[in-house]
Amino acid sequence: MLTGGCFCGHVRYEADGEPFHPSICHCTMCRRTAGAPMVAWFTVPQSAFRIMTGEPTRFASSGKAMRSFCPRCGTPLTFESSDYPDEVDITTASLDDPEAMPPRDHTHLATRLSWVKLADRLPGYPDARTHP
C-alpha cells in the first residue's frame, strides 16, 4: 500500500495494486502546472487509487487530460488521460515515502530545459513512452 497527500495534509490518498511507469516527465505542461523543471510520476490502475480525506480540485489541462491538486496548498497530485481511462498518474513526491517509487526513465526529453543536466543514466524518450 502506498500512501501520500498534499503539503498541508488536507488531501490524503492511498494506492494499492502494482504501480508501474515510474518516470520523470519534462513536458511543458507538467513543468507549468507544478512550477518545477520536471515532475516525477508513477501510475496505478484507477481502481487502486482512493482519496481518503479532503477533496482535490480537478481541472482540464488539455482536451484529453485532467489534473488534480490540493485546493488549500496547491500541491499537484494526479494526472488522468482520456487515452488511458483505467489509469491514474500520481506525483511521486506527494508520497509519504517517495524513495519507495524511484523513477526508471525520463519522458518528453525533447522539451527538457537546456539547463537541466541529467546524470542518473536512466533511459529517456524524446516524447511519450510507448504505452504497453
N, CA, C and O atoms as a printed pandas DataFrame, in Angstrom:
     atom_number atom_name residue_name chain_id  residue_number  x_coord  y_coord  z_coord
0              1         N          MET        A               1    0.842   -1.180    0.000
1              2        CA          MET        A               1    0.000    0.000    0.000
2              3         C          MET        A               1    0.884    1.238    0.000
3              4         O          MET        A               1    1.775    1.371    0.839
4              5         N          LEU        A               2    0.641    2.132   -0.928
5              6        CA          LEU        A               2    1.329    3.416   -0.977
6              7         C          LEU        A               2    0.383    4.483   -0.446
7              8         O          LEU        A               2   -0.796    4.502   -0.800
8              9         N          THR        A               3    0.890    5.366    0.396
9             10        CA          THR        A               3    0.071    6.441    0.946
10            11         C          THR        A               3    0.765    7.772    0.704
11            12         O          THR        A               3    1.988    7.847    0.590
12            13         N          GLY        A               4   -0.040    8.809    0.628
13            14        CA          GLY        A               4    0.536   10.130    0.418
14            15         C          GLY        A               4   -0.518   11.193    0.560
15            16         O          GLY        A               4   -1.648   10.933    0.971
16            17         N          GLY        A               5   -0.121   12.403    0.208
17            18        CA          GLY        A               5   -1.040   13.523    0.287
18            19         C          GLY        A               5   -0.331   14.823   -0.012
19            20         O          GLY        A               5    0.821   14.854   -0.444
20            21         N          CYS        A               6   -1.057   15.887    0.231
21            22        CA          CYS        A               6   -0.541   17.216   -0.069
22            23         C          CYS        A               6    0.322   17.751    1.074
23            24         O          CYS        A               6    0.422   17.131    2.133
24            25         N          PHE        A               7    0.929   18.881    0.850
25            26        CA          PHE        A               7    1.813   19.518    1.823
26            27         C          PHE        A               7    1.098   19.857    3.129
27            28         O          PHE        A               7    1.638   19.619    4.209
28            29         N          CYS        A               8   -0.111   20.411    3.039
29            30        CA          CYS        A               8   -0.806   20.863    4.253
30            31         C          CYS        A               8   -1.571   19.752    4.958
31            32         O          CYS        A               8   -2.031   19.944    6.084
32            33         N          GLY        A               9   -1.717   18.582    4.314
33            34        CA          GLY        A               9   -2.414   17.463    4.936
34            35         C          GLY        A               9   -3.909   17.410    4.686
35            36         O          GLY        A               9   -4.575   16.487    5.155
36            37         N          HIS        A              10   -4.453   18.371    3.964
37            38        CA          HIS        A              10   -5.891   18.389    3.675
38            39         C          HIS        A              10   -6.306   17.183    2.836
39            40         O          HIS        A              10   -7.315   16.545    3.138
40            41         N          VAL        A              11   -5.550   16.860    1.794
41            42        CA          VAL        A              11   -5.869   15.722    0.922
42            43         C          VAL        A              11   -4.911   14.582    1.233
43            44         O          VAL        A              11   -3.691   14.751    1.226
44            45         N          ARG        A              12   -5.490   13.417    1.505
45            46        CA          ARG        A              12   -4.713   12.195    1.729
46            47         C          ARG        A              12   -5.247   11.130    0.784
47            48         O          ARG        A              12   -6.448   11.069    0.522
48            49         N          TYR        A              13   -4.350   10.287    0.269
49            50        CA          TYR        A              13   -4.764    9.227   -0.645
50            51         C          TYR        A              13   -4.028    7.948   -0.309
51            52         O          TYR        A              13   -3.061    7.949    0.453
52            53         N          GLU        A              14   -4.501    6.860   -0.888
53            54        CA          GLU        A              14   -3.781    5.592   -0.844
54            55         C          GLU        A              14   -3.931    4.913   -2.190
55            56         O          GLU        A              14   -4.915    5.108   -2.904
56            57         N          ALA        A              15   -2.937    4.118   -2.513
57            58        CA          ALA        A              15   -2.931    3.378   -3.776
58            59         C          ALA        A              15   -2.410    1.982   -3.497
59            60         O          ALA        A              15   -1.354    1.811   -2.888
60            61         N          ASP        A              16   -3.151    0.996   -3.943
61            62        CA          ASP        A              16   -2.659   -0.368   -3.833
62            63         C          ASP        A              16   -2.520   -0.930   -5.241
63            64         O          ASP        A              16   -2.552   -0.180   -6.216
64            65         N          GLY        A              17   -2.373   -2.200   -5.346
65            66        CA          GLY        A              17   -2.136   -2.768   -6.660
66            67         C          GLY        A              17   -0.666   -2.605   -7.014
67            68         O          GLY        A              17    0.143   -2.181   -6.188
68            69         N          GLU        A              18   -0.341   -2.940   -8.228
69            70        CA          GLU        A              18    1.043   -2.881   -8.683
70            71         C          GLU        A              18    1.298   -1.589   -9.446
71            72         O          GLU        A              18    0.792   -1.419  -10.555
72            73         N          PRO        A              19    2.080   -0.670   -8.866
73            74        CA          PRO        A              19    2.398    0.563   -9.586
74            75         C          PRO        A              19    3.279    0.276  -10.809
75            76         O          PRO        A              19    4.023   -0.704  -10.834
76            77         N          PHE        A              20    3.182    1.133  -11.803
77            78        CA          PHE        A              20    4.016    0.972  -12.998
78            79         C          PHE        A              20    4.374    2.340  -13.565
79            80         O          PHE        A              20    3.858    3.364  -13.116
80            81         N          HIS        A              21    5.242    2.348  -14.531
81            82        CA          HIS        A              21    5.724    3.553  -15.214
82            83         C          HIS        A              21    6.250    4.653  -14.275
83            84         O          HIS        A              21    5.873    5.813  -14.442
84            85         N          PRO        A              22    7.096    4.331  -13.309
85            86        CA          PRO        A              22    7.695    5.427  -12.528
86            87         C          PRO        A              22    8.643    6.209  -13.440
87            88         O          PRO        A              22    9.616    5.656  -13.953
88            89         N          SER        A              23    8.362    7.466  -13.633
89            90        CA          SER        A              23    9.043    8.238  -14.661
90            91         C          SER        A              23    9.196    9.689  -14.243
91            92         O          SER        A              23    8.486   10.171  -13.360
92            93         N          ILE        A              24   10.126   10.380  -14.883
93            94        CA          ILE        A              24   10.271   11.821  -14.710
94            95         C          ILE        A              24    9.874   12.473  -16.025
95            96         O          ILE        A              24   10.461   12.193  -17.070
96            97         N          CYS        A              25    8.877   13.343  -15.965
97            98        CA          CYS        A              25    8.372   13.992  -17.168
98            99         C          CYS        A              25    8.943   15.401  -17.287
99           100         O          CYS        A              25    8.996   16.153  -16.314
100          101         N          HIS        A              26    9.367   15.737  -18.493
101          102        CA          HIS        A              26    9.939   17.052  -18.782
102          103         C          HIS        A              26    9.042   17.881  -19.691
103          104         O          HIS        A              26    9.486   18.895  -20.231
104          105         N          CYS        A              27    7.782   17.468  -19.873
105          106        CA          CYS        A              27    6.911   18.205  -20.797
106          107         C          CYS        A              27    6.559   19.586  -20.237
107          108         O          CYS        A              27    6.588   19.820  -19.029
108          109         N          THR        A              28    6.234   20.470  -21.144
109          110        CA          THR        A              28    5.914   21.844  -20.782
110          111         C          THR        A              28    4.715   21.922  -19.838
111          112         O          THR        A              28    4.723   22.711  -18.893
112          113         N          MET        A              29    3.686   21.111  -20.084
113          114        CA          MET        A              29    2.501   21.164  -19.222
114          115         C          MET        A              29    2.811   20.729  -17.793
115          116         O          MET        A              29    2.367   21.373  -16.842
116          117         N          CYS        A              30    3.556   19.658  -17.633
117          118        CA          CYS        A              30    3.922   19.219  -16.271
118          119         C          CYS        A              30    4.743   20.294  -15.570
119          120         O          CYS        A              30    4.519   20.602  -14.400
120          121         N          ARG        A              31    5.691   20.854  -16.301
121          122        CA          ARG        A              31    6.524   21.906  -15.700
122          123         C          ARG        A              31    5.675   23.089  -15.263
123          124         O          ARG        A              31    5.832   23.592  -14.151
124          125         N          ARG        A              32    4.783   23.532  -16.125
125          126        CA          ARG        A              32    3.986   24.723  -15.819
126          127         C          ARG        A              32    2.999   24.482  -14.681
127          128         O          ARG        A              32    2.810   25.349  -13.828
128          129         N          THR        A              33    2.367   23.305  -14.666
129          130        CA          THR        A              33    1.377   23.048  -13.613
130          131         C          THR        A              33    2.026   22.809  -12.253
131          132         O          THR        A              33    1.389   23.005  -11.218
132          133         N          ALA        A              34    3.286   22.390  -12.249
133          134        CA          ALA        A              34    3.976   22.150  -10.977
134          135         C          ALA        A              34    4.913   23.290  -10.595
135          136         O          ALA        A              34    5.350   23.377   -9.447
136          137         N          GLY        A              35    5.224   24.164  -11.555
137          138        CA          GLY        A              35    6.192   25.215  -11.270
138          139         C          GLY        A              35    7.561   24.637  -10.974
139          140         O          GLY        A              35    8.288   25.144  -10.119
140          141         N          ALA        A              36    7.910   23.572  -11.684
141          142        CA          ALA        A              36    9.158   22.844  -11.439
142          143         C          ALA        A              36    9.794   22.471  -12.779
143          144         O          ALA        A              36    9.092   22.410  -13.788
144          145         N          PRO        A              37   11.098   22.220  -12.815
145          146        CA          PRO        A              37   11.756   21.890  -14.077
146          147         C          PRO        A              37   11.391   20.518  -14.635
147          148         O          PRO        A              37   11.619   20.245  -15.814
148          149         N          MET        A              38   10.827   19.655  -13.795
149          150        CA          MET        A              38   10.398   18.312  -14.196
150          151         C          MET        A              38    9.519   17.763  -13.081
151          152         O          MET        A              38    9.542   18.277  -11.962
152          153         N          VAL        A              39    8.750   16.732  -13.374
153          154        CA          VAL        A              39    7.864   16.141  -12.371
154          155         C          VAL        A              39    7.987   14.624  -12.430
155          156         O          VAL        A              39    7.921   14.029  -13.506
156          157         N          ALA        A              40    8.167   14.002  -11.268
157          158        CA          ALA        A              40    8.202   12.543  -11.173
158          159         C          ALA        A              40    6.789   12.015  -10.947
159          160         O          ALA        A              40    6.039   12.543  -10.125
160          161         N          TRP        A              41    6.441   10.972  -11.685
161          162        CA          TRP        A              41    5.116   10.351  -11.628
162          163         C          TRP        A              41    5.259    8.837  -11.528
163          164         O          TRP        A              41    6.296    8.276  -11.880
164          165         N          PHE        A              42    4.214    8.189  -11.050
165          166        CA          PHE        A              42    4.053    6.742  -11.200
166          167         C          PHE        A              42    2.577    6.509  -11.473
167          168         O          PHE        A              42    1.743    7.377  -11.213
168          169         N          THR        A              43    2.263    5.346  -11.992
169          170        CA          THR        A              43    0.904    5.043  -12.436
170          171         C          THR        A              43    0.357    3.849  -11.667
171          172         O          THR        A              43    1.086    2.912  -11.341
172          173         N          VAL        A              44   -0.936    3.902  -11.385
173          174        CA          VAL        A              44   -1.647    2.762  -10.805
174          175         C          VAL        A              44   -2.980    2.626  -11.545
175          176         O          VAL        A              44   -3.440    3.578  -12.175
176          177         N          PRO        A              45   -3.594    1.459  -11.471
177          178        CA          PRO        A              45   -4.942    1.340  -12.023
178          179         C          PRO        A              45   -5.886    2.306  -11.287
179          180         O          PRO        A              45   -5.767    2.499  -10.077
180          181         N          GLN        A              46   -6.808    2.899  -12.021
181          182        CA          GLN        A              46   -7.776    3.821  -11.429
182          183         C          GLN        A              46   -8.490    3.183  -10.232
183          184         O          GLN        A              46   -8.759    3.850   -9.233
184          185         N          SER        A              47   -8.788    1.894  -10.344
185          186        CA          SER        A              47   -9.500    1.181   -9.271
186          187         C          SER        A              47   -8.656    1.012   -8.008
187          188         O          SER        A              47   -9.190    0.685   -6.948
188          189         N          ALA        A              48   -7.354    1.231   -8.112
189          190        CA          ALA        A              48   -6.456    1.060   -6.966
190          191         C          ALA        A              48   -6.181    2.370   -6.229
191          192         O          ALA        A              48   -5.469    2.373   -5.224
192          193         N          PHE        A              49   -6.731    3.472   -6.712
193          194        CA          PHE        A              49   -6.463    4.792   -6.129
194          195         C          PHE        A              49   -7.700    5.298   -5.389
195          196         O          PHE        A              49   -8.808    5.287   -5.924
196          197         N          ARG        A              50   -7.488    5.744   -4.143
197          198        CA          ARG        A              50   -8.596    6.254   -3.338
198          199         C          ARG        A              50   -8.192    7.522   -2.601
199          200         O          ARG        A              50   -7.118    7.584   -2.003
200          201         N          ILE        A              51   -9.045    8.520   -2.644
201          202        CA          ILE        A              51   -8.883    9.701   -1.807
202          203         C          ILE        A              51   -9.435    9.335   -0.438
203          204         O          ILE        A              51  -10.581    8.898   -0.333
204          205         N          MET        A              52   -8.642    9.503    0.605
205          206        CA          MET        A              52   -9.060    9.124    1.951
206          207         C          MET        A              52   -9.629   10.312    2.732
207          208         O          MET        A              52  -10.602   10.158    3.471
208          209         N          THR        A              53   -9.033   11.483    2.571
209          210        CA          THR        A              53   -9.548   12.679    3.239
210          211         C          THR        A              53   -9.394   13.867    2.305
211          212         O          THR        A              53   -8.536   13.878    1.422
212          213         N          GLY        A              54  -10.236   14.860    2.514
213          214        CA          GLY        A              54  -10.185   16.064    1.691
214          215         C          GLY        A              54  -10.758   15.820    0.308
215          216         O          GLY        A              54  -11.189   14.716   -0.023
216          217         N          GLU        A              55  -10.752   16.857   -0.477
217          218        CA          GLU        A              55  -11.246   16.767   -1.851
218          219         C          GLU        A              55  -10.341   17.599   -2.739
219          220         O          GLU        A              55  -10.329   18.825   -2.630
220          221         N          PRO        A              56   -9.574   16.951   -3.625
221          222        CA          PRO        A              56   -8.732   17.734   -4.528
222          223         C          PRO        A              56   -9.572   18.502   -5.541
223          224         O          PRO        A              56  -10.697   18.113   -5.857
224          225         N          THR        A              57   -9.020   19.578   -6.034
225          226        CA          THR        A              57   -9.628   20.326   -7.129
226          227         C          THR        A              57   -9.111   19.722   -8.424
227          228         O          THR        A              57   -7.927   19.409   -8.546
228          229         N          ARG        A              58  -10.004   19.563   -9.387
229          230        CA          ARG        A              58   -9.631   18.991  -10.681
230          231         C          ARG        A              58   -9.809   20.050  -11.761
231          232         O          ARG        A              58  -10.703   20.893  -11.684
232          233         N          PHE        A              59   -8.946   19.993  -12.766
233          234        CA          PHE        A              59   -9.091   20.893  -13.902
234          235         C          PHE        A              59   -8.584   20.217  -15.161
235          236         O          PHE        A              59   -7.716   19.346  -15.105
236          237         N          ALA        A              60   -9.130   20.621  -16.292
237          238        CA          ALA        A              60   -8.710   20.081  -17.583
238          239         C          ALA        A              60   -7.484   20.862  -18.042
239          240         O          ALA        A              60   -7.579   22.044  -18.374
240          241         N          SER        A              61   -6.336   20.198  -18.058
241          242        CA          SER        A              61   -5.110   20.861  -18.508
242          243         C          SER        A              61   -4.952   20.778  -20.023
243          244         O          SER        A              61   -4.095   21.445  -20.602
244          245         N          SER        A              62   -5.774   19.963  -20.656
245          246        CA          SER        A              62   -5.833   19.880  -22.114
246          247         C          SER        A              62   -7.156   19.211  -22.472
247          248         O          SER        A              62   -7.945   18.868  -21.592
248          249         N          GLY        A              63   -7.388   19.033  -23.746
249          250        CA          GLY        A              63   -8.612   18.381  -24.187
250          251         C          GLY        A              63   -8.705   16.920  -23.796
251          252         O          GLY        A              63   -9.789   16.338  -23.816
252          253         N          LYS        A              64   -7.576   16.323  -23.439
253          254        CA          LYS        A              64   -7.541   14.904  -23.093
254          255         C          LYS        A              64   -7.100   14.633  -21.667
255          256         O          LYS        A              64   -7.029   13.471  -21.264
256          257         N          ALA        A              65   -6.800   15.665  -20.888
257          258        CA          ALA        A              65   -6.192   15.410  -19.581
258          259         C          ALA        A              65   -6.848   16.198  -18.457
259          260         O          ALA        A              65   -7.224   17.359  -18.614
260          261         N          MET        A              66   -6.970   15.527  -17.319
261          262        CA          MET        A              66   -7.442   16.145  -16.079
262          263         C          MET        A              66   -6.301   16.036  -15.068
263          264         O          MET        A              66   -5.623   15.013  -14.979
264          265         N          ARG        A              67   -6.110   17.105  -14.316
265          266        CA          ARG        A              67   -5.123   17.116  -13.238
266          267         C          ARG        A              67   -5.831   17.483  -11.950
267          268         O          ARG        A              67   -6.881   18.126  -11.960
268          269         N          SER        A              68   -5.239   17.065  -10.838
269          270        CA          SER        A              68   -5.815   17.455   -9.553
270          271         C          SER        A              68   -4.716   18.017   -8.662
271          272         O          SER        A              68   -3.535   17.702   -8.809
272          273         N          PHE        A              69   -5.150   18.857   -7.737
273          274        CA          PHE        A              69   -4.237   19.466   -6.780
274          275         C          PHE        A              69   -5.016   19.805   -5.521
275          276         O          PHE        A              69   -6.246   19.838   -5.540
276          277         N          CYS        A              70   -4.306   20.058   -4.428
277          278        CA          CYS        A              70   -4.952   20.445   -3.185
278          279         C          CYS        A              70   -5.462   21.881   -3.315
279          280         O          CYS        A              70   -4.707   22.769   -3.710
280          281         N          PRO        A              71   -6.743   22.120   -2.984
281          282        CA          PRO        A              71   -7.272   23.478   -3.097
282          283         C          PRO        A              71   -6.752   24.424   -2.018
283          284         O          PRO        A              71   -6.918   25.639   -2.129
284          285         N          ARG        A              72   -6.129   23.882   -0.984
285          286        CA          ARG        A              72   -5.621   24.727    0.100
286          287         C          ARG        A              72   -4.154   25.114   -0.088
287          288         O          ARG        A              72   -3.795   26.283    0.056
288          289         N          CYS        A              73   -3.307   24.135   -0.409
289          290        CA          CYS        A              73   -1.868   24.444   -0.508
290          291         C          CYS        A              73   -1.328   24.380   -1.931
291          292         O          CYS        A              73   -0.213   24.837   -2.182
292          293         N          GLY        A              74   -2.096   23.820   -2.872
293          294        CA          GLY        A              74   -1.689   23.796   -4.273
294          295         C          GLY        A              74   -0.843   22.615   -4.703
295          296         O          GLY        A              74   -0.430   22.563   -5.862
296          297         N          THR        A              75   -0.565   21.661   -3.821
297          298        CA          THR        A              75    0.261   20.511   -4.195
298          299         C          THR        A              75   -0.354   19.758   -5.375
299          300         O          THR        A              75   -1.503   19.327   -5.287
300          301         N          PRO        A              76    0.390   19.587   -6.488
301          302        CA          PRO        A              76   -0.101   18.765   -7.599
302          303         C          PRO        A              76   -0.178   17.297   -7.156
303          304         O          PRO        A              76    0.742   16.789   -6.516
304          305         N          LEU        A              77   -1.277   16.625   -7.498
305          306        CA          LEU        A              77   -1.468   15.256   -7.033
306          307         C          LEU        A              77   -1.597   14.225   -8.146
307          308         O          LEU        A              77   -0.885   13.221   -8.133
308          309         N          THR        A              78   -2.495   14.449   -9.116
309          310        CA          THR        A              78   -2.739   13.410  -10.113
310          311         C          THR        A              78   -2.854   13.963  -11.529
311          312         O          THR        A              78   -3.056   15.157  -11.750
312          313         N          PHE        A              79   -2.718   13.042  -12.472
313          314        CA          PHE        A              79   -2.909   13.298  -13.897
314          315         C          PHE        A              79   -3.710   12.124  -14.441
315          316         O          PHE        A              79   -3.386   10.968  -14.168
316          317         N          GLU        A              80   -4.759   12.417  -15.215
317          318        CA          GLU        A              80   -5.565   11.375  -15.839
318          319         C          GLU        A              80   -5.750   11.722  -17.308
319          320         O          GLU        A              80   -6.112   12.848  -17.650
320          321         N          SER        A              81   -5.500   10.754  -18.168
321          322        CA          SER        A              81   -5.640   10.951  -19.614
322          323         C          SER        A              81   -6.845   10.174  -20.123
323          324         O          SER        A              81   -7.053    9.022  -19.743
324          325         N          SER        A              82   -7.635   10.802  -20.980
325          326        CA          SER        A              82   -8.775   10.093  -21.579
326          327         C          SER        A              82   -8.295    8.970  -22.511
327          328         O          SER        A              82   -9.072    8.078  -22.852
328          329         N          ASP        A              83   -7.020    9.011  -22.921
329          330        CA          ASP        A              83   -6.463    7.926  -23.731
330          331         C          ASP        A              83   -6.290    6.641  -22.916
331          332         O          ASP        A              83   -6.284    5.546  -23.477
332          333         N          TYR        A              84   -6.150    6.776  -21.583
333          334        CA          TYR        A              84   -5.954    5.635  -20.687
334          335         C          TYR        A              84   -6.881    5.786  -19.481
335          336         O          TYR        A              84   -6.410    6.046  -18.374
336          337         N          PRO        A              85   -8.188    5.626  -19.680
337          338        CA          PRO        A              85   -9.162    5.933  -18.628
338          339         C          PRO        A              85   -9.098    5.022  -17.407
339          340         O          PRO        A              85   -9.667    5.349  -16.365
340          341         N          ASP        A              86   -8.424    3.904  -17.516
341          342        CA          ASP        A              86   -8.336    2.980  -16.377
342          343         C          ASP        A              86   -7.093    3.213  -15.529
343          344         O          ASP        A              86   -6.789    2.413  -14.645
344          345         N          GLU        A              87   -6.363    4.315  -15.791
345          346        CA          GLU        A              87   -5.119    4.595  -15.078
346          347         C          GLU        A              87   -5.148    5.992  -14.465
347          348         O          GLU        A              87   -5.865    6.878  -14.930
348          349         N          VAL        A              88   -4.364    6.165  -13.426
349          350        CA          VAL        A              88   -4.146    7.487  -12.846
350          351         C          VAL        A              88   -2.656    7.609  -12.525
351          352         O          VAL        A              88   -2.064    6.704  -11.935
352          353         N          ASP        A              89   -2.066    8.718  -12.913
353          354        CA          ASP        A              89   -0.683    9.018  -12.575
354          355         C          ASP        A              89   -0.696    9.848  -11.291
355          356         O          ASP        A              89   -1.528   10.740  -11.122
356          357         N          ILE        A              90    0.228    9.543  -10.401
357          358        CA          ILE        A              90    0.322   10.205   -9.103
358          359         C          ILE        A              90    1.706   10.825   -8.978
359          360         O          ILE        A              90    2.702   10.205   -9.349
360          361         N          THR        A              91    1.773   12.048   -8.456
361          362        CA          THR        A              91    3.083   12.682   -8.269
362          363         C          THR        A              91    3.868   11.920   -7.210
363          364         O          THR        A              91    3.408   11.738   -6.083
364          365         N          THR        A              92    5.046   11.484   -7.592
365          366        CA          THR        A              92    5.887   10.686   -6.711
366          367         C          THR        A              92    6.248   11.437   -5.430
367          368         O          THR        A              92    6.269   10.848   -4.349
368          369         N          ALA        A              93    6.531   12.727   -5.549
369          370        CA          ALA        A              93    6.957   13.489   -4.376
370          371         C          ALA        A              93    5.827   13.722   -3.380
371          372         O          ALA        A              93    6.084   14.173   -2.264
372          373         N          SER        A              94    4.567   13.421   -3.757
373          374        CA          SER        A              94    3.463   13.534   -2.796
374          375         C          SER        A              94    3.308   12.273   -1.950
375          376         O          SER        A              94    2.479   12.237   -1.041
376          377         N          LEU        A              95    4.093   11.243   -2.241
377          378        CA          LEU        A              95    4.087   10.036   -1.412
378          379         C          LEU        A              95    4.672   10.321   -0.032
379          380         O          LEU        A              95    5.549   11.174    0.113
380          381         N          ASP        A              96    4.188    9.611    0.974
381          382        CA          ASP        A              96    4.796    9.700    2.300
382          383         C          ASP        A              96    6.243    9.224    2.243
383          384         O          ASP        A              96    7.099    9.734    2.965
384          385         N          ASP        A              97    6.514    8.241    1.378
385          386        CA          ASP        A              97    7.868    7.721    1.195
386          387         C          ASP        A              97    8.206    7.706   -0.297
387          388         O          ASP        A              97    8.090    6.664   -0.942
388          389         N          PRO        A              98    8.624    8.852   -0.854
389          390        CA          PRO        A              98    8.945    8.889   -2.284
390          391         C          PRO        A              98   10.078    7.937   -2.684
391          392         O          PRO        A              98   10.185    7.556   -3.849
392          393         N          GLU        A              99   10.915    7.557   -1.725
393          394        CA          GLU        A              99   12.001    6.605   -2.022
394          395         C          GLU        A              99   11.449    5.239   -2.440
395          396         O          GLU        A              99   12.164    4.447   -3.055
396          397         N          ALA        A             100   10.197    4.960   -2.116
397          398        CA          ALA        A             100    9.587    3.682   -2.459
398          399         C          ALA        A             100    9.300    3.549   -3.950
399          400         O          ALA        A             100    9.033    2.448   -4.430
400          401         N          MET        A             101    9.352    4.668   -4.694
401          402        CA          MET        A             101    8.987    4.634   -6.103
402          403         C          MET        A             101   10.003    5.422   -6.940
403          404         O          MET        A             101    9.657    6.451   -7.521
404          405         N          PRO        A             102   11.257    4.945   -7.004
405          406        CA          PRO        A             102   12.253    5.670   -7.800
406          407         C          PRO        A             102   11.917    5.613   -9.291
407          408         O          PRO        A             102   11.373    4.617   -9.765
408          409         N          PRO        A             103   12.237    6.673  -10.027
409          410        CA          PRO        A             103   11.955    6.678  -11.473
410          411         C          PRO        A             103   12.819    5.671  -12.211
411          412         O          PRO        A             103   13.921    5.330  -11.780
412          413         N          ARG        A             104   12.286    5.203  -13.342
413          414        CA          ARG        A             104   13.032    4.265  -14.184
414          415         C          ARG        A             104   13.401    4.859  -15.532
415          416         O          ARG        A             104   14.167    4.264  -16.290
416          417         N          ASP        A             105   12.846    6.054  -15.836
417          418        CA          ASP        A             105   13.160    6.673  -17.117
418          419         C          ASP        A             105   12.762    8.150  -17.096
419          420         O          ASP        A             105   12.217    8.656  -16.115
420          421         N          HIS        A             106   13.050    8.816  -18.204
421          422        CA          HIS        A             106   12.658   10.205  -18.438
422          423         C          HIS        A             106   11.802   10.236  -19.693
423          424         O          HIS        A             106   12.104    9.553  -20.672
424          425         N          THR        A             107   10.726   11.034  -19.669
425          426        CA          THR        A             107    9.895   11.201  -20.856
426          427         C          THR        A             107    9.879   12.664  -21.273
427          428         O          THR        A             107   10.174   13.558  -20.480
428          429         N          HIS        A             108    9.534   12.885  -22.512
429          430        CA          HIS        A             108    9.428   14.227  -23.119
430          431         C          HIS        A             108   10.744   15.009  -23.011
431          432         O          HIS        A             108   10.763   16.205  -22.720
432          433         N          LEU        A             109   11.838   14.286  -23.257
433          434        CA          LEU        A             109   13.155   14.942  -23.206
434          435         C          LEU        A             109   13.337   15.986  -24.303
435          436         O          LEU        A             109   14.193   16.863  -24.183
436          437         N          ALA        A             110   12.549   15.905  -25.362
437          438        CA          ALA        A             110   12.657   16.899  -26.438
438          439         C          ALA        A             110   12.322   18.300  -25.931
439          440         O          ALA        A             110   12.737   19.292  -26.529
440          441         N          THR        A             111   11.571   18.384  -24.828
441          442        CA          THR        A             111   11.209   19.699  -24.280
442          443         C          THR        A             111   11.906   19.972  -22.939
443          444         O          THR        A             111   11.524   20.889  -22.211
444          445         N          ARG        A             112   12.909   19.186  -22.628
445          446        CA          ARG        A             112   13.677   19.409  -21.396
446          447         C          ARG        A             112   14.321   20.789  -21.436
447          448         O          ARG        A             112   14.780   21.243  -22.484
448          449         N          LEU        A             113   14.348   21.442  -20.296
449          450        CA          LEU        A             113   15.020   22.741  -20.197
450          451         C          LEU        A             113   16.511   22.568  -20.446
451          452         O          LEU        A             113   17.107   21.596  -19.983
452          453         N          SER        A             114   17.112   23.491  -21.164
453          454        CA          SER        A             114   18.520   23.354  -21.554
454          455         C          SER        A             114   19.459   23.319  -20.361
455          456         O          SER        A             114   20.531   22.720  -20.446
456          457         N          TRP        A             115   19.090   23.939  -19.261
457          458        CA          TRP        A             115   19.979   23.987  -18.100
458          459         C          TRP        A             115   19.804   22.802  -17.159
459          460         O          TRP        A             115   20.476   22.725  -16.130
460          461         N          VAL        A             116   18.904   21.872  -17.502
461          462        CA          VAL        A             116   18.758   20.644  -16.715
462          463         C          VAL        A             116   19.743   19.623  -17.260
463          464         O          VAL        A             116   19.640   19.207  -18.415
464          465         N          LYS        A             117   20.682   19.226  -16.441
465          466        CA          LYS        A             117   21.687   18.231  -16.822
466          467         C          LYS        A             117   21.406   16.936  -16.078
467          468         O          LYS        A             117   21.342   16.917  -14.848
468          469         N          LEU        A             118   21.238   15.856  -16.829
469          470        CA          LEU        A             118   20.902   14.568  -16.233
470          471         C          LEU        A             118   22.146   13.711  -16.080
471          472         O          LEU        A             118   22.923   13.557  -17.023
472          473         N          ALA        A             119   22.330   13.163  -14.911
473          474        CA          ALA        A             119   23.484   12.307  -14.657
474          475         C          ALA        A             119   23.070   10.963  -14.062
475          476         O          ALA        A             119   23.916   10.225  -13.559
476          477         N          ASP        A             120   21.775   10.638  -14.115
477          478        CA          ASP        A             120   21.286    9.424  -13.468
478          479         C          ASP        A             120   21.391    8.177  -14.347
479          480         O          ASP        A             120   21.169    7.067  -13.863
480          481         N          ARG        A             121   21.722    8.340  -15.614
481          482        CA          ARG        A             121   21.887    7.250  -16.569
482          483         C          ARG        A             121   20.614    6.443  -16.813
483          484         O          ARG        A             121   20.672    5.306  -17.279
484          485         N          LEU        A             122   19.476    7.033  -16.497
485          486        CA          LEU        A             122   18.211    6.371  -16.799
486          487         C          LEU        A             122   17.909    6.511  -18.284
487          488         O          LEU        A             122   18.312    7.496  -18.903
488          489         N          PRO        A             123   17.201    5.540  -18.868
489          490        CA          PRO        A             123   16.816    5.678  -20.269
490          491         C          PRO        A             123   15.863    6.856  -20.434
491          492         O          PRO        A             123   15.178    7.263  -19.496
492          493         N          GLY        A             124   15.838    7.392  -21.655
493          494        CA          GLY        A             124   14.977    8.534  -21.915
494          495         C          GLY        A             124   14.260    8.419  -23.238
495          496         O          GLY        A             124   14.720    7.742  -24.158
496          497         N          TYR        A             125   13.123    9.090  -23.324
497          498        CA          TYR        A             125   12.300    9.126  -24.531
498          499         C          TYR        A             125   12.124   10.571  -24.958
499          500         O          TYR        A             125   11.835   11.424  -24.118
500          501         N          PRO        A             126   12.290   10.873  -26.245
501          502        CA          PRO        A             126   12.114   12.254  -26.701
502          503         C          PRO        A             126   10.693   12.768  -26.458
503          504         O          PRO        A             126   10.491   13.950  -26.179
504          505         N          ASP        A             127    9.719   11.874  -26.566
505          506        CA          ASP        A             127    8.319   12.236  -26.331
506          507         C          ASP        A             127    7.758   11.273  -25.273
507          508         O          ASP        A             127    8.446   10.924  -24.314
508          509         N          ALA        A             128    6.522   10.857  -25.457
509          510        CA          ALA        A             128    5.919    9.919  -24.511
510          511         C          ALA        A             128    6.496    8.529  -24.713
511          512         O          ALA        A             128    6.901    8.170  -25.818
512          513         N          ARG        A             129    6.530    7.773  -23.673
513          514        CA          ARG        A             129    6.941    6.378  -23.731
514          515         C          ARG        A             129    5.873    5.608  -24.511
515          516         O          ARG        A             129    4.699    5.977  -24.476
516          517         N          THR        A             130    6.261    4.559  -25.201
517          518        CA          THR        A             130    5.291    3.695  -25.860
518          519         C          THR        A             130    4.506    2.986  -24.773
519          520         O          THR        A             130    5.081    2.376  -23.871
520          521         N          HIS        A             131    3.192    3.071  -24.866
521          522        CA          HIS        A             131    2.343    2.501  -23.822
522          523         C          HIS        A             131    2.081    1.042  -24.134
523          524         O          HIS        A             131    1.676    0.712  -25.249
524          525         N          PRO        A             132    2.308    0.151  -23.158
525          526        CA          PRO        A             132    2.076   -1.276  -23.440
526          527         C          PRO        A             132    0.609   -1.598  -23.604
527          528         O          PRO        A             132    0.254   -2.752  -23.844
